[in-house]
Amino acid sequence: MTTSSFMPKTDDGKANLLEHLVAILPKYATLLDISTRDFDELKADSLSFRHSLHTMGITQASSQSWTNAKNVLRDGGLGSADWPEMSTLPAPSHP
């Protein structure tokens, strides 16, 4: 018999799970004996993880643009050898 895990396998799925826990756990904090400090740490972790995924996506897209420009400079061909614009990274959000 195959068992399935409740833990998502993708980064986005894990971020969604953290955000879901942040949204739902306050209702059960007393019942589950979750301290305010523990909940605040979970919330901060959720925000930090989502921020890291967002920032990583921006830097990966920027990296691809720079690689494409470098390749045109190196090899010639179609495309632009103009320097790509530098990406502006979002500031981390804090709870």
PDB file of N, CA, C and O in Angstrom:
ATOM      1  N   MET A   1       0.849  -1.183   0.000  1.00  0.00           N
ATOM      2  CA  MET A   1       0.000   0.000   0.000  1.00  0.00           C
ATOM      3  C   MET A   1       0.886   1.234   0.000  1.00  0.00           C
ATOM      4  O   MET A   1       1.810   1.338   0.806  1.00  0.00           O
ATOM      5  N   THR A   2       0.613   2.156  -0.887  1.00  0.00           N
ATOM      6  CA  THR A   2       1.391   3.375  -1.001  1.00  0.00           C
ATOM      7  C   THR A   2       0.899   4.395   0.017  1.00  0.00           C
ATOM      8  O   THR A   2      -0.301   4.582   0.212  1.00  0.00           O
ATOM      9  N   THR A   3       1.848   5.036   0.647  1.00  0.00           N
ATOM     10  CA  THR A   3       1.486   6.113   1.558  1.00  0.00           C
ATOM     11  C   THR A   3       1.901   7.430   0.938  1.00  0.00           C
ATOM     12  O   THR A   3       2.890   7.500   0.208  1.00  0.00           O
ATOM     13  N   SER A   4       1.155   8.454   1.226  1.00  0.00           N
ATOM     14  CA  SER A   4       1.514   9.779   0.728  1.00  0.00           C
ATOM     15  C   SER A   4       1.872  10.662   1.910  1.00  0.00           C
ATOM     16  O   SER A   4       1.341  10.516   3.011  1.00  0.00           O
ATOM     17  N   SER A   5       2.771  11.561   1.653  1.00  0.00           N
ATOM     18  CA  SER A   5       3.252  12.456   2.698  1.00  0.00           C
ATOM     19  C   SER A   5       2.454  13.747   2.664  1.00  0.00           C
ATOM     20  O   SER A   5       2.024  14.199   1.603  1.00  0.00           O
ATOM     21  N   PHE A   6       2.265  14.327   3.821  1.00  0.00           N
ATOM     22  CA  PHE A   6       1.598  15.618   3.882  1.00  0.00           C
ATOM     23  C   PHE A   6       2.579  16.742   3.572  1.00  0.00           C
ATOM     24  O   PHE A   6       2.171  17.879   3.333  1.00  0.00           O
ATOM     25  N   MET A   7       3.883  16.423   3.575  1.00  0.00           N
ATOM     26  CA  MET A   7       4.904  17.437   3.328  1.00  0.00           C
ATOM     27  C   MET A   7       5.067  17.654   1.831  1.00  0.00           C
ATOM     28  O   MET A   7       5.395  16.719   1.101  1.00  0.00           O
ATOM     29  N   PRO A   8       4.839  18.882   1.367  1.00  0.00           N
ATOM     30  CA  PRO A   8       5.038  19.169  -0.053  1.00  0.00           C
ATOM     31  C   PRO A   8       6.495  18.933  -0.465  1.00  0.00           C
ATOM     32  O   PRO A   8       7.406  19.015   0.359  1.00  0.00           O
ATOM     33  N   LYS A   9       6.690  18.648  -1.717  1.00  0.00           N
ATOM     34  CA  LYS A   9       8.035  18.359  -2.215  1.00  0.00           C
ATOM     35  C   LYS A   9       8.707  19.592  -2.835  1.00  0.00           C
ATOM     36  O   LYS A   9       9.935  19.652  -2.894  1.00  0.00           O
ATOM     37  N   THR A  10       7.931  20.564  -3.294  1.00  0.00           N
ATOM     38  CA  THR A  10       8.496  21.738  -3.945  1.00  0.00           C
ATOM     39  C   THR A  10       8.694  22.879  -2.945  1.00  0.00           C
ATOM     40  O   THR A  10       8.056  22.925  -1.893  1.00  0.00           O
ATOM     41  N   ASP A  11       9.584  23.787  -3.297  1.00  0.00           N
ATOM     42  CA  ASP A  11       9.803  24.957  -2.445  1.00  0.00           C
ATOM     43  C   ASP A  11       8.534  25.780  -2.314  1.00  0.00           C
ATOM     44  O   ASP A  11       8.189  26.219  -1.217  1.00  0.00           O
ATOM     45  N   ASP A  12       7.833  25.995  -3.428  1.00  0.00           N
ATOM     46  CA  ASP A  12       6.611  26.785  -3.383  1.00  0.00           C
ATOM     47  C   ASP A  12       5.547  26.097  -2.536  1.00  0.00           C
ATOM     48  O   ASP A  12       4.818  26.753  -1.791  1.00  0.00           O
ATOM     49  N   GLY A  13       5.459  24.780  -2.650  1.00  0.00           N
ATOM     50  CA  GLY A  13       4.516  24.031  -1.833  1.00  0.00           C
ATOM     51  C   GLY A  13       4.833  24.147  -0.350  1.00  0.00           C
ATOM     52  O   GLY A  13       3.928  24.266   0.476  1.00  0.00           O
ATOM     53  N   LYS A  14       6.112  24.111  -0.014  1.00  0.00           N
ATOM     54  CA  LYS A  14       6.514  24.252   1.389  1.00  0.00           C
ATOM     55  C   LYS A  14       6.233  25.662   1.900  1.00  0.00           C
ATOM     56  O   LYS A  14       5.822  25.844   3.046  1.00  0.00           O
ATOM     57  N   ALA A  15       6.458  26.663   1.039  1.00  0.00           N
ATOM     58  CA  ALA A  15       6.133  28.042   1.430  1.00  0.00           C
ATOM     59  C   ALA A  15       4.627  28.185   1.648  1.00  0.00           C
ATOM     60  O   ALA A  15       4.191  28.843   2.592  1.00  0.00           O
ATOM     61  N   ASN A  16       3.844  27.572   0.779  1.00  0.00           N
ATOM     62  CA  ASN A  16       2.386  27.610   0.949  1.00  0.00           C
ATOM     63  C   ASN A  16       1.963  26.951   2.257  1.00  0.00           C
ATOM     64  O   ASN A  16       1.063  27.442   2.938  1.00  0.00           O
ATOM     65  N   LEU A  17       2.609  25.840   2.608  1.00  0.00           N
ATOM     66  CA  LEU A  17       2.283  25.164   3.859  1.00  0.00           C
ATOM     67  C   LEU A  17       2.611  26.056   5.055  1.00  0.00           C
ATOM     68  O   LEU A  17       1.815  26.163   5.988  1.00  0.00           O
ATOM     69  N   LEU A  18       3.778  26.693   5.029  1.00  0.00           N
ATOM     70  CA  LEU A  18       4.131  27.604   6.127  1.00  0.00           C
ATOM     71  C   LEU A  18       3.106  28.730   6.244  1.00  0.00           C
ATOM     72  O   LEU A  18       2.675  29.067   7.347  1.00  0.00           O
ATOM     73  N   GLU A  19       2.716  29.310   5.110  1.00  0.00           N
ATOM     74  CA  GLU A  19       1.726  30.389   5.136  1.00  0.00           C
ATOM     75  C   GLU A  19       0.377  29.889   5.649  1.00  0.00           C
ATOM     76  O   GLU A  19      -0.323  30.605   6.365  1.00  0.00           O
ATOM     77  N   HIS A  20       0.019  28.675   5.288  1.00  0.00           N
ATOM     78  CA  HIS A  20      -1.232  28.090   5.786  1.00  0.00           C
ATOM     79  C   HIS A  20      -1.170  27.905   7.305  1.00  0.00           C
ATOM     80  O   HIS A  20      -2.135  28.198   8.010  1.00  0.00           O
ATOM     81  N   LEU A  21      -0.031  27.420   7.801  1.00  0.00           N
ATOM     82  CA  LEU A  21       0.121  27.244   9.254  1.00  0.00           C
ATOM     83  C   LEU A  21       0.024  28.578   9.985  1.00  0.00           C
ATOM     84  O   LEU A  21      -0.594  28.669  11.045  1.00  0.00           O
ATOM     85  N   VAL A  22       0.632  29.602   9.419  1.00  0.00           N
ATOM     86  CA  VAL A  22       0.564  30.935  10.036  1.00  0.00           C
ATOM     87  C   VAL A  22      -0.888  31.413  10.091  1.00  0.00           C
ATOM     88  O   VAL A  22      -1.294  32.056  11.058  1.00  0.00           O
ATOM     89  N   ALA A  23      -1.661  31.103   9.063  1.00  0.00           N
ATOM     90  CA  ALA A  23      -3.054  31.544   9.012  1.00  0.00           C
ATOM     91  C   ALA A  23      -3.956  30.744   9.953  1.00  0.00           C
ATOM     92  O   ALA A  23      -4.889  31.302  10.531  1.00  0.00           O
ATOM     93  N   ILE A  24      -3.690  29.447  10.112  1.00  0.00           N
ATOM     94  CA  ILE A  24      -4.629  28.569  10.823  1.00  0.00           C
ATOM     95  C   ILE A  24      -4.262  28.326  12.290  1.00  0.00           C
ATOM     96  O   ILE A  24      -5.147  28.108  13.117  1.00  0.00           O
ATOM     97  N   LEU A  25      -2.978  28.361  12.617  1.00  0.00           N
ATOM     98  CA  LEU A  25      -2.563  27.994  13.972  1.00  0.00           C
ATOM     99  C   LEU A  25      -3.067  28.903  15.094  1.00  0.00           C
ATOM    100  O   LEU A  25      -3.273  28.411  16.204  1.00  0.00           O
ATOM    101  N   PRO A  26      -3.272  30.187  14.865  1.00  0.00           N
ATOM    102  CA  PRO A  26      -3.763  31.002  15.990  1.00  0.00           C
ATOM    103  C   PRO A  26      -5.042  30.459  16.633  1.00  0.00           C
ATOM    104  O   PRO A  26      -5.251  30.619  17.836  1.00  0.00           O
ATOM    105  N   LYS A  27      -5.899  29.814  15.826  1.00  0.00           N
ATOM    106  CA  LYS A  27      -7.140  29.239  16.380  1.00  0.00           C
ATOM    107  C   LYS A  27      -6.849  28.111  17.367  1.00  0.00           C
ATOM    108  O   LYS A  27      -7.634  27.853  18.279  1.00  0.00           O
ATOM    109  N   TYR A  28      -5.714  27.443  17.174  1.00  0.00           N
ATOM    110  CA  TYR A  28      -5.406  26.256  17.959  1.00  0.00           C
ATOM    111  C   TYR A  28      -4.212  26.446  18.902  1.00  0.00           C
ATOM    112  O   TYR A  28      -3.747  25.486  19.515  1.00  0.00           O
ATOM    113  N   ALA A  29      -3.726  27.664  19.014  1.00  0.00           N
ATOM    114  CA  ALA A  29      -2.514  27.918  19.798  1.00  0.00           C
ATOM    115  C   ALA A  29      -2.671  27.472  21.252  1.00  0.00           C
ATOM    116  O   ALA A  29      -1.767  26.838  21.796  1.00  0.00           O
ATOM    117  N   THR A  30      -3.766  27.782  21.875  1.00  0.00           N
ATOM    118  CA  THR A  30      -3.971  27.393  23.270  1.00  0.00           C
ATOM    119  C   THR A  30      -4.096  25.879  23.399  1.00  0.00           C
ATOM    120  O   THR A  30      -3.458  25.273  24.260  1.00  0.00           O
ATOM    121  N   LEU A  31      -4.900  25.280  22.563  1.00  0.00           N
ATOM    122  CA  LEU A  31      -5.098  23.837  22.587  1.00  0.00           C
ATOM    123  C   LEU A  31      -3.783  23.081  22.382  1.00  0.00           C
ATOM    124  O   LEU A  31      -3.536  22.070  23.040  1.00  0.00           O
ATOM    125  N   LEU A  32      -2.944  23.571  21.473  1.00  0.00           N
ATOM    126  CA  LEU A  32      -1.691  22.900  21.153  1.00  0.00           C
ATOM    127  C   LEU A  32      -0.499  23.428  21.958  1.00  0.00           C
ATOM    128  O   LEU A  32       0.637  22.997  21.759  1.00  0.00           O
ATOM    129  N   ASP A  33      -0.776  24.369  22.871  1.00  0.00           N
ATOM    130  CA  ASP A  33       0.253  24.946  23.733  1.00  0.00           C
ATOM    131  C   ASP A  33       1.391  25.564  22.911  1.00  0.00           C
ATOM    132  O   ASP A  33       2.570  25.320  23.171  1.00  0.00           O
ATOM    133  N   ILE A  34       1.009  26.365  21.919  1.00  0.00           N
ATOM    134  CA  ILE A  34       1.976  27.072  21.083  1.00  0.00           C
ATOM    135  C   ILE A  34       2.152  28.466  21.662  1.00  0.00           C
ATOM    136  O   ILE A  34       1.204  29.248  21.737  1.00  0.00           O
ATOM    137  N   SER A  35       3.365  28.761  22.066  1.00  0.00           N
ATOM    138  CA  SER A  35       3.632  30.056  22.682  1.00  0.00           C
ATOM    139  C   SER A  35       3.619  31.168  21.633  1.00  0.00           C
ATOM    140  O   SER A  35       3.781  30.918  20.438  1.00  0.00           O
ATOM    141  N   THR A  36       3.427  32.379  22.098  1.00  0.00           N
ATOM    142  CA  THR A  36       3.473  33.539  21.217  1.00  0.00           C
ATOM    143  C   THR A  36       4.835  33.630  20.541  1.00  0.00           C
ATOM    144  O   THR A  36       4.932  33.939  19.354  1.00  0.00           O
ATOM    145  N   ARG A  37       5.875  33.362  21.303  1.00  0.00           N
ATOM    146  CA  ARG A  37       7.236  33.414  20.747  1.00  0.00           C
ATOM    147  C   ARG A  37       7.407  32.376  19.625  1.00  0.00           C
ATOM    148  O   ARG A  37       7.953  32.688  18.568  1.00  0.00           O
ATOM    149  N   ASP A  38       6.941  31.153  19.858  1.00  0.00           N
ATOM    150  CA  ASP A  38       7.054  30.111  18.823  1.00  0.00           C
ATOM    151  C   ASP A  38       6.264  30.492  17.575  1.00  0.00           C
ATOM    152  O   ASP A  38       6.730  30.291  16.454  1.00  0.00           O
ATOM    153  N   PHE A  39       5.062  31.043  17.776  1.00  0.00           N
ATOM    154  CA  PHE A  39       4.252  31.451  16.634  1.00  0.00           C
ATOM    155  C   PHE A  39       4.921  32.590  15.874  1.00  0.00           C
ATOM    156  O   PHE A  39       4.940  32.596  14.643  1.00  0.00           O
ATOM    157  N   ASP A  40       5.472  33.560  16.613  1.00  0.00           N
ATOM    158  CA  ASP A  40       6.159  34.681  15.961  1.00  0.00           C
ATOM    159  C   ASP A  40       7.369  34.196  15.149  1.00  0.00           C
ATOM    160  O   ASP A  40       7.659  34.734  14.080  1.00  0.00           O
ATOM    161  N   GLU A  41       8.062  33.191  15.655  1.00  0.00           N
ATOM    162  CA  GLU A  41       9.196  32.624  14.912  1.00  0.00           C
ATOM    163  C   GLU A  41       8.717  31.910  13.650  1.00  0.00           C
ATOM    164  O   GLU A  41       9.355  32.009  12.601  1.00  0.00           O
ATOM    165  N   LEU A  42       7.604  31.194  13.745  1.00  0.00           N
ATOM    166  CA  LEU A  42       7.026  30.530  12.572  1.00  0.00           C
ATOM    167  C   LEU A  42       6.635  31.565  11.518  1.00  0.00           C
ATOM    168  O   LEU A  42       6.897  31.383  10.329  1.00  0.00           O
ATOM    169  N   LYS A  43       6.016  32.635  11.961  1.00  0.00           N
ATOM    170  CA  LYS A  43       5.599  33.697  11.040  1.00  0.00           C
ATOM    171  C   LYS A  43       6.820  34.332  10.367  1.00  0.00           C
ATOM    172  O   LYS A  43       6.813  34.556   9.157  1.00  0.00           O
ATOM    173  N   ALA A  44       7.860  34.620  11.142  1.00  0.00           N
ATOM    174  CA  ALA A  44       9.086  35.193  10.580  1.00  0.00           C
ATOM    175  C   ALA A  44       9.745  34.230   9.595  1.00  0.00           C
ATOM    176  O   ALA A  44      10.227  34.645   8.541  1.00  0.00           O
ATOM    177  N   ASP A  45       9.764  32.946   9.942  1.00  0.00           N
ATOM    178  CA  ASP A  45      10.339  31.940   9.042  1.00  0.00           C
ATOM    179  C   ASP A  45       9.547  31.868   7.737  1.00  0.00           C
ATOM    180  O   ASP A  45      10.131  31.759   6.659  1.00  0.00           O
ATOM    181  N   SER A  46       8.239  31.927   7.833  1.00  0.00           N
ATOM    182  CA  SER A  46       7.391  31.877   6.652  1.00  0.00           C
ATOM    183  C   SER A  46       7.671  33.066   5.737  1.00  0.00           C
ATOM    184  O   SER A  46       7.827  32.903   4.527  1.00  0.00           O
ATOM    185  N   LEU A  47       7.733  34.258   6.320  1.00  0.00           N
ATOM    186  CA  LEU A  47       8.025  35.454   5.530  1.00  0.00           C
ATOM    187  C   LEU A  47       9.413  35.390   4.909  1.00  0.00           C
ATOM    188  O   LEU A  47       9.599  35.752   3.746  1.00  0.00           O
ATOM    189  N   SER A  48      10.381  34.933   5.683  1.00  0.00           N
ATOM    190  CA  SER A  48      11.760  34.855   5.185  1.00  0.00           C
ATOM    191  C   SER A  48      11.890  33.839   4.053  1.00  0.00           C
ATOM    192  O   SER A  48      12.578  34.092   3.064  1.00  0.00           O
ATOM    193  N   PHE A  49      11.237  32.703   4.196  1.00  0.00           N
ATOM    194  CA  PHE A  49      11.325  31.681   3.163  1.00  0.00           C
ATOM    195  C   PHE A  49      10.686  32.165   1.871  1.00  0.00           C
ATOM    196  O   PHE A  49      11.260  31.990   0.796  1.00  0.00           O
ATOM    197  N   ARG A  50       9.500  32.776   1.959  1.00  0.00           N
ATOM    198  CA  ARG A  50       8.829  33.287   0.761  1.00  0.00           C
ATOM    199  C   ARG A  50       9.694  34.379   0.119  1.00  0.00           C
ATOM    200  O   ARG A  50       9.822  34.432  -1.104  1.00  0.00           O
ATOM    201  N   HIS A  51      10.285  35.246   0.945  1.00  0.00           N
ATOM    202  CA  HIS A  51      11.168  36.305   0.425  1.00  0.00           C
ATOM    203  C   HIS A  51      12.363  35.691  -0.309  1.00  0.00           C
ATOM    204  O   HIS A  51      12.754  36.171  -1.373  1.00  0.00           O
ATOM    205  N   SER A  52      12.936  34.642   0.255  1.00  0.00           N
ATOM    206  CA  SER A  52      14.103  34.023  -0.380  1.00  0.00           C
ATOM    207  C   SER A  52      13.720  33.423  -1.737  1.00  0.00           C
ATOM    208  O   SER A  52      14.500  33.501  -2.686  1.00  0.00           O
ATOM    209  N   LEU A  53      12.539  32.832  -1.836  1.00  0.00           N
ATOM    210  CA  LEU A  53      12.091  32.275  -3.120  1.00  0.00           C
ATOM    211  C   LEU A  53      11.874  33.377  -4.151  1.00  0.00           C
ATOM    212  O   LEU A  53      12.244  33.234  -5.316  1.00  0.00           O
ATOM    213  N   HIS A  54      11.272  34.474  -3.711  1.00  0.00           N
ATOM    214  CA  HIS A  54      11.017  35.603  -4.607  1.00  0.00           C
ATOM    215  C   HIS A  54      12.340  36.205  -5.092  1.00  0.00           C
ATOM    216  O   HIS A  54      12.514  36.465  -6.283  1.00  0.00           O
ATOM    217  N   THR A  55      13.256  36.420  -4.166  1.00  0.00           N
ATOM    218  CA  THR A  55      14.554  36.999  -4.505  1.00  0.00           C
ATOM    219  C   THR A  55      15.346  36.068  -5.411  1.00  0.00           C
ATOM    220  O   THR A  55      16.003  36.524  -6.348  1.00  0.00           O
ATOM    221  N   MET A  56      15.291  34.782  -5.144  1.00  0.00           N
ATOM    222  CA  MET A  56      15.992  33.811  -5.974  1.00  0.00           C
ATOM    223  C   MET A  56      15.461  33.852  -7.410  1.00  0.00           C
ATOM    224  O   MET A  56      16.246  33.770  -8.356  1.00  0.00           O
ATOM    225  N   GLY A  57      14.159  33.975  -7.585  1.00  0.00           N
ATOM    226  CA  GLY A  57      13.578  34.066  -8.923  1.00  0.00           C
ATOM    227  C   GLY A  57      14.075  35.289  -9.681  1.00  0.00           C
ATOM    228  O   GLY A  57      14.369  35.213 -10.874  1.00  0.00           O
ATOM    229  N   ILE A  58      14.167  36.409  -8.986  1.00  0.00           N
ATOM    230  CA  ILE A  58      14.662  37.639  -9.616  1.00  0.00           C
ATOM    231  C   ILE A  58      16.119  37.476 -10.028  1.00  0.00           C
ATOM    232  O   ILE A  58      16.497  37.850 -11.138  1.00  0.00           O
ATOM    233  N   THR A  59      16.935  36.924  -9.144  1.00  0.00           N
ATOM    234  CA  THR A  59      18.360  36.783  -9.457  1.00  0.00           C
ATOM    235  C   THR A  59      18.587  35.754 -10.559  1.00  0.00           C
ATOM    236  O   THR A  59      19.501  35.921 -11.365  1.00  0.00           O
ATOM    237  N   GLN A  60      17.789  34.706 -10.616  1.00  0.00           N
ATOM    238  CA  GLN A  60      17.931  33.726 -11.693  1.00  0.00           C
ATOM    239  C   GLN A  60      17.583  34.338 -13.042  1.00  0.00           C
ATOM    240  O   GLN A  60      18.266  34.083 -14.033  1.00  0.00           O
ATOM    241  N   ALA A  61      16.520  35.148 -13.089  1.00  0.00           N
ATOM    242  CA  ALA A  61      16.149  35.815 -14.341  1.00  0.00           C
ATOM    243  C   ALA A  61      17.245  36.790 -14.759  1.00  0.00           C
ATOM    244  O   ALA A  61      17.575  36.884 -15.942  1.00  0.00           O
ATOM    245  N   SER A  62      17.799  37.504 -13.811  1.00  0.00           N
ATOM    246  CA  SER A  62      18.888  38.438 -14.103  1.00  0.00           C
ATOM    247  C   SER A  62      20.109  37.695 -14.611  1.00  0.00           C
ATOM    248  O   SER A  62      20.764  38.142 -15.553  1.00  0.00           O
ATOM    249  N   SER A  63      20.414  36.576 -14.001  1.00  0.00           N
ATOM    250  CA  SER A  63      21.560  35.764 -14.415  1.00  0.00           C
ATOM    251  C   SER A  63      21.398  35.305 -15.864  1.00  0.00           C
ATOM    252  O   SER A  63      22.361  35.311 -16.631  1.00  0.00           O
ATOM    253  N   GLN A  64      20.188  34.909 -16.235  1.00  0.00           N
ATOM    254  CA  GLN A  64      19.942  34.467 -17.612  1.00  0.00           C
ATOM    255  C   GLN A  64      20.154  35.622 -18.593  1.00  0.00           C
ATOM    256  O   GLN A  64      20.716  35.428 -19.671  1.00  0.00           O
ATOM    257  N   SER A  65      19.702  36.826 -18.219  1.00  0.00           N
ATOM    258  CA  SER A  65      19.887  37.989 -19.088  1.00  0.00           C
ATOM    259  C   SER A  65      21.368  38.302 -19.275  1.00  0.00           C
ATOM    260  O   SER A  65      21.811  38.597 -20.385  1.00  0.00           O
ATOM    261  N   TRP A  66      22.121  38.237 -18.197  1.00  0.00           N
ATOM    262  CA  TRP A  66      23.557  38.504 -18.283  1.00  0.00           C
ATOM    263  C   TRP A  66      24.278  37.429 -19.085  1.00  0.00           C
ATOM    264  O   TRP A  66      25.203  37.738 -19.835  1.00  0.00           O
ATOM    265  N   THR A  67      23.877  36.194 -18.941  1.00  0.00           N
ATOM    266  CA  THR A  67      24.497  35.117 -19.718  1.00  0.00           C
ATOM    267  C   THR A  67      24.201  35.295 -21.197  1.00  0.00           C
ATOM    268  O   THR A  67      25.086  35.095 -22.029  1.00  0.00           O
ATOM    269  N   ASN A  68      22.974  35.668 -21.541  1.00  0.00           N
ATOM    270  CA  ASN A  68      22.625  35.899 -22.945  1.00  0.00           C
ATOM    271  C   ASN A  68      23.445  37.035 -23.536  1.00  0.00           C
ATOM    272  O   ASN A  68      23.949  36.909 -24.652  1.00  0.00           O
ATOM    273  N   ALA A  69      23.591  38.145 -22.813  1.00  0.00           N
ATOM    274  CA  ALA A  69      24.385  39.279 -23.300  1.00  0.00           C
ATOM    275  C   ALA A  69      25.849  38.880 -23.465  1.00  0.00           C
ATOM    276  O   ALA A  69      26.486  39.244 -24.453  1.00  0.00           O
ATOM    277  N   LYS A  70      26.376  38.143 -22.510  1.00  0.00           N
ATOM    278  CA  LYS A  70      27.760  37.670 -22.580  1.00  0.00           C
ATOM    279  C   LYS A  70      27.970  36.785 -23.794  1.00  0.00           C
ATOM    280  O   LYS A  70      28.985  36.895 -24.481  1.00  0.00           O
ATOM    281  N   ASN A  71      27.012  35.905 -24.061  1.00  0.00           N
ATOM    282  CA  ASN A  71      27.124  34.993 -25.198  1.00  0.00           C
ATOM    283  C   ASN A  71      27.095  35.740 -26.525  1.00  0.00           C
ATOM    284  O   ASN A  71      27.817  35.370 -27.451  1.00  0.00           O
ATOM    285  N   VAL A  72      26.273  36.786 -26.639  1.00  0.00           N
ATOM    286  CA  VAL A  72      26.240  37.588 -27.861  1.00  0.00           C
ATOM    287  C   VAL A  72      27.581  38.302 -28.038  1.00  0.00           C
ATOM    288  O   VAL A  72      28.111  38.366 -29.147  1.00  0.00           O
ATOM    289  N   LEU A  73      28.121  38.833 -26.955  1.00  0.00           N
ATOM    290  CA  LEU A  73      29.432  39.484 -27.045  1.00  0.00           C
ATOM    291  C   LEU A  73      30.518  38.491 -27.446  1.00  0.00           C
ATOM    292  O   LEU A  73      31.408  38.820 -28.229  1.00  0.00           O
ATOM    293  N   ARG A  74      30.442  37.308 -26.921  1.00  0.00           N
ATOM    294  CA  ARG A  74      31.456  36.285 -27.173  1.00  0.00           C
ATOM    295  C   ARG A  74      31.339  35.701 -28.572  1.00  0.00           C
ATOM    296  O   ARG A  74      32.336  35.554 -29.280  1.00  0.00           O
ATOM    297  N   ASP A  75      30.099  35.366 -28.969  1.00  0.00           N
ATOM    298  CA  ASP A  75      29.892  34.602 -30.194  1.00  0.00           C
ATOM    299  C   ASP A  75      29.317  35.414 -31.345  1.00  0.00           C
ATOM    300  O   ASP A  75      29.343  34.959 -32.488  1.00  0.00           O
ATOM    301  N   GLY A  76      28.802  36.595 -31.069  1.00  0.00           N
ATOM    302  CA  GLY A  76      28.112  37.346 -32.109  1.00  0.00           C
ATOM    303  C   GLY A  76      26.746  36.749 -32.340  1.00  0.00           C
ATOM    304  O   GLY A  76      26.271  35.945 -31.538  1.00  0.00           O
ATOM    305  N   GLY A  77      26.117  37.130 -33.415  1.00  0.00           N
ATOM    306  CA  GLY A  77      24.814  36.575 -33.732  1.00  0.00           C
ATOM    307  C   GLY A  77      23.689  37.533 -33.431  1.00  0.00           C
ATOM    308  O   GLY A  77      23.911  38.715 -33.171  1.00  0.00           O
ATOM    309  N   LEU A  78      22.489  37.015 -33.470  1.00  0.00           N
ATOM    310  CA  LEU A  78      21.307  37.842 -33.223  1.00  0.00           C
ATOM    311  C   LEU A  78      21.122  38.043 -31.727  1.00  0.00           C
ATOM    312  O   LEU A  78      21.542  37.219 -30.915  1.00  0.00           O
ATOM    313  N   GLY A  79      20.505  39.121 -31.391  1.00  0.00           N
ATOM    314  CA  GLY A  79      20.277  39.408 -29.988  1.00  0.00           C
ATOM    315  C   GLY A  79      20.989  40.684 -29.607  1.00  0.00           C
ATOM    316  O   GLY A  79      21.742  41.253 -30.398  1.00  0.00           O
ATOM    317  N   SER A  80      20.752  41.117 -28.421  1.00  0.00           N
ATOM    318  CA  SER A  80      21.326  42.374 -27.953  1.00  0.00           C
ATOM    319  C   SER A  80      22.525  42.103 -27.062  1.00  0.00           C
ATOM    320  O   SER A  80      22.501  41.233 -26.192  1.00  0.00           O
ATOM    321  N   ALA A  81      23.582  42.883 -27.311  1.00  0.00           N
ATOM    322  CA  ALA A  81      24.755  42.796 -26.445  1.00  0.00           C
ATOM    323  C   ALA A  81      24.739  43.936 -25.439  1.00  0.00           C
ATOM    324  O   ALA A  81      25.722  44.158 -24.733  1.00  0.00           O
ATOM    325  N   ASP A  82      23.624  44.662 -25.371  1.00  0.00           N
ATOM    326  CA  ASP A  82      23.503  45.728 -24.369  1.00  0.00           C
ATOM    327  C   ASP A  82      23.555  45.120 -22.977  1.00  0.00           C
ATOM    328  O   ASP A  82      23.085  44.007 -22.742  1.00  0.00           O
ATOM    329  N   TRP A  83      24.132  45.873 -22.074  1.00  0.00           N
ATOM    330  CA  TRP A  83      24.186  45.384 -20.693  1.00  0.00           C
ATOM    331  C   TRP A  83      22.764  45.293 -20.141  1.00  0.00           C
ATOM    332  O   TRP A  83      21.999  46.250 -20.252  1.00  0.00           O
ATOM    333  N   PRO A  84      22.411  44.182 -19.564  1.00  0.00           N
ATOM    334  CA  PRO A  84      21.082  44.079 -18.937  1.00  0.00           C
ATOM    335  C   PRO A  84      20.984  45.043 -17.752  1.00  0.00           C
ATOM    336  O   PRO A  84      21.982  45.397 -17.124  1.00  0.00           O
ATOM    337  N   GLU A  85      19.775  45.443 -17.477  1.00  0.00           N
ATOM    338  CA  GLU A  85      19.561  46.281 -16.295  1.00  0.00           C
ATOM    339  C   GLU A  85      19.795  45.451 -15.049  1.00  0.00           C
ATOM    340  O   GLU A  85      19.474  44.264 -15.002  1.00  0.00           O
ATOM    341  N   MET A  86      20.349  46.085 -14.062  1.00  0.00           N
ATOM    342  CA  MET A  86      20.551  45.406 -12.781  1.00  0.00           C
ATOM    343  C   MET A  86      19.195  45.275 -12.085  1.00  0.00           C
ATOM    344  O   MET A  86      18.408  46.220 -12.035  1.00  0.00           O
ATOM    345  N   SER A  87      18.954  44.123 -11.569  1.00  0.00           N
ATOM    346  CA  SER A  87      17.703  43.877 -10.853  1.00  0.00           C
ATOM    347  C   SER A  87      17.740  44.561  -9.500  1.00  0.00           C
ATOM    348  O   SER A  87      18.768  44.596  -8.824  1.00  0.00           O
ATOM    349  N   THR A  88      16.606  45.098  -9.126  1.00  0.00           N
ATOM    350  CA  THR A  88      16.460  45.662  -7.792  1.00  0.00           C
ATOM    351  C   THR A  88      15.815  44.597  -6.920  1.00  0.00           C
ATOM    352  O   THR A  88      14.696  44.159  -7.185  1.00  0.00           O
ATOM    353  N   LEU A  89      16.516  44.192  -5.899  1.00  0.00           N
ATOM    354  CA  LEU A  89      15.982  43.142  -5.019  1.00  0.00           C
ATOM    355  C   LEU A  89      15.075  43.772  -3.979  1.00  0.00           C
ATOM    356  O   LEU A  89      15.363  44.856  -3.470  1.00  0.00           O
ATOM    357  N   PRO A  90      13.985  43.098  -3.665  1.00  0.00           N
ATOM    358  CA  PRO A  90      13.081  43.630  -2.636  1.00  0.00           C
ATOM    359  C   PRO A  90      13.725  43.546  -1.259  1.00  0.00           C
ATOM    360  O   PRO A  90      14.494  42.629  -0.969  1.00  0.00           O
ATOM    361  N   ALA A  91      13.399  44.505  -0.432  1.00  0.00           N
ATOM    362  CA  ALA A  91      13.884  44.477   0.948  1.00  0.00           C
ATOM    363  C   ALA A  91      13.166  43.367   1.686  1.00  0.00           C
ATOM    364  O   ALA A  91      11.984  43.120   1.448  1.00  0.00           O
ATOM    365  N   PRO A  92      13.875  42.698   2.583  1.00  0.00           N
ATOM    366  CA  PRO A  92      13.198  41.656   3.388  1.00  0.00           C
ATOM    367  C   PRO A  92      12.053  42.266   4.196  1.00  0.00           C
ATOM    368  O   PRO A  92      12.152  43.388   4.693  1.00  0.00           O
ATOM    369  N   SER A  93      10.991  41.523   4.314  1.00  0.00           N
ATOM    370  CA  SER A  93       9.876  41.988   5.142  1.00  0.00           C
ATOM    371  C   SER A  93       9.981  41.329   6.515  1.00  0.00           C
ATOM    372  O   SER A  93      10.345  40.160   6.640  1.00  0.00           O
ATOM    373  N   HIS A  94       9.666  42.083   7.497  1.00  0.00           N
ATOM    374  CA  HIS A  94       9.732  41.577   8.876  1.00  0.00           C
ATOM    375  C   HIS A  94       8.342  41.623   9.481  1.00  0.00           C
ATOM    376  O   HIS A  94       7.559  42.530   9.196  1.00  0.00           O
ATOM    377  N   PRO A  95       8.043  40.658  10.303  1.00  0.00           N
ATOM    378  CA  PRO A  95       6.697  40.669  10.920  1.00  0.00           C
ATOM    379  C   PRO A  95       6.520  41.824  11.873  1.00  0.00           C
ATOM    380  O   PRO A  95       5.453  41.974  12.468  1.00  0.00           O
TER     381      PRO A  95
END
